[in-house]
Amino acid sequence: MIDYDKRRDALLESLDTDAFLIFNLEGSDSVSMFYLTGFTGEGALLLSAKEAFLMTDSRYTEQASREVPGLPVKEIKGDYLKEVTTILKARKLKRVAVSSKRMTYYVVEKLRELFGEEIIAFEDPVMALRRLKDPEEIARIREATRLTEASLTSLLGEIKIGVSERELALRLEVIMRKNGAEKIAFDLIVAAGENSALPHYQPGERTLRQGDLLLFDIGAQLDGYCSDMTRVFAVKEVLSQAREIYELVLRANQAGIKAIRAGASGVAVDTIARDVIAQAGHKEHFGHGLGHGVGLEVHEGPRLSPLSKDTLQPGMTVTVEPGVYLPGFGGVRIEDLLIVTKNGSEVLTSLPKDRLIEVG
C-alpha cells in the first residue's frame, strides 16, 4: 500500500515555500500527480502544510472519487488558471512552488500575472523524491519486468526469416497486453541487421534475413510503473563478427553491473563499463550513457554517464546498457535493470544473455 500522505509531507519538507502546485493538463505532469495522489486524470493539485486537495473538471470528478477517495476534490467549472489562482489568493498564500521542468513557460508566466504573489520555479522537486523507490514501487517494477520477459519469451518461437520488424513489434505489444500490461512503456525497438546499429531505431518494413542481428529494446508498464530491457539474438546463424561484439558488450555489461553499489558515482560506473569497450578498440562505437533510472517514467534519475552528477543510493533502480554499434553491419546492446542495495545490487532481469542465441 502506497502512503501518499508521507510522499506529500516529504515534498513539502524539501521546499521553503507556502505551497506546491501541480498542473496536469493533457499529460503535462501526469507522473507527479500520480506519484503524490494515485490520480490518473487531469487537473491541478495544491499542497500546503494545512491541506492537500485536488482540482479537476466534470470529466474526472467521478474518477477522482474512485481513485482518491480520501482527498478533497473541488470541481473546476471554467478557466483552470483563473479558478486556481482565485483559490491561491483566497488562502492568502505568498510563495507557491512549481516545477519548471513540468510546467510550460506560458503557464508559469500566466500564474504570475494572475496570482500577483511569488511563483517560485524549482526544476523538478517530485523527481528528486522519485529517485528512491519504496518496496511497493520495487514490487511493481519487478512485476513489469517479469511480464516483459515472459512476453518476449513467448514471441521467440514466432521469429522466422521474412517477417518484418514492424510485425514483430506489433505482435509483441499484443502479447504484452494479453499478459496484463496497461500499455507499452515506450515505443518498442525491434531492429534487424544494419538497423540494430541505430540505438533509437523505430521498427520498419525491413524483413529478417539469415545472419541478421536482431535487437529488442522493450518494456511494459504495469500499475503505473515501467520496465526496460534489451536482448539481442542472431537469426538462423551466428556470424563471427556478431559473436565478437556480443561477447565484448557482455563483458562491459557484467563490469557495469559489478560496479553498481551505494556510494558509487554515475560517472565512475559508466567509466568502468566504457573502458572495457574502449580497450577493445570500439570507443567510437559506444556513444550513449551506460544507464538511467526507471520508474513511473522509463527514463528518469539517476543517470550513469560521463556527464552524470548522481551518486547511487539504496533503493534506486538503474539500467546497465552498454552497446557497440557498427554502421552497415549492426549493433549489440545488452540492458539489465537493477536495484541498488547497500552492498551491491539486485538484478531484476533474468532472461538469458550469456551467449548470442540463434532464433528463427
C-alpha positions, 0 to 999 in steps of 0.5 A: 500500500502506497502512503501518499500522505508521507510522499506529500509531507516529504515534498513539502519538507524539501521546499521553503515555500507556502505551497506546491502546485501541480498542473496536469493538463493533457499529460503535462505532469501526469507522473507527479500527480500520480506519484503524490495522489494515485490520480490518473486524470487531469487537473491541478493539485495544491499542497500546503502544510494545512491541506492537500486537495485536488482540482479537476473538471466534470470529466474526472470528478467521478474518477477522482472519487474512485481513485482518491477517495480520501482527498478533497476534490473541488470541481473546476467549472471554467478557466483552470488558471483563473479558478486556481489562482482565485483559490491561491489568493483566497488562502492568502498564500505568498510563495507557491512552488512549481516545477519548471521542468513540468510546467510550460513557460506560458503557464508559469508566466500566466500564474504570475500575472494572475496570482500577483504573489511569488511563483517560485520555479524549482526544476523538478522537486517530485523527481528528486523524491522519485529517485528512491523507490519504496518496496511497493514501487520495487514490487511493481517494477519487478512485476513489469519486468517479469511480464516483459520477459515472459512476453518476449519469451513467448514471441521467440518461437514466432521469429522466422526469416521474412517477417518484418520488424514492424510485425514483430513489434506489433505482435509483441505489444499484443502479447504484452497486453494479453499478459496484463500490461496497461500499455507499452512503456515506450515505443518498442525497438525491434531492429534487424541487421544494419538497423540494430546499429541505430540505438533509437531505431523505430521498427520498419518494413525491413524483413529478417534475413539469415545472419541478421542481428536482431535487437529488442529494446522493450518494456511494459508498464504495469500499475503505473510503473515501467520496465526496460530491457534489451536482448539481442539474438542472431537469426538462423546463424551466428556470424563471427563478427556478431559473436565478437561484439556480443561477447565484448558488450557482455563483458562491459555489461557484467563490469557495469553491473559489478560496479553498481553499489551505494556510494558509487558515482554515475560517472565512475560506473559508466567509466568502468563499463566504457573502458572495457569497450574502449580497450577493445578498440570500439570507443567510437562505437559506444556513444550513449550513457551506460544507464538511467533510472526507471520508474513511473517514467522509463527514463528518469534519475539517476543517470550513469554517464560521463556527464552524470552528477548522481551518486547511487543510493539504496533503493534506486533502480538503474539500467546497465546498457552498454552497446557497440554499434557498427554502421552497415553491419549492426549493433549489440546492446545488452540492458539489465535493470537493477536495484541498488542495495547497500552492498551491491545490487539486485538484478531484476532481469533474468532472461538469458544473455550469456551467449548470442542465441540463434532464433528463427 
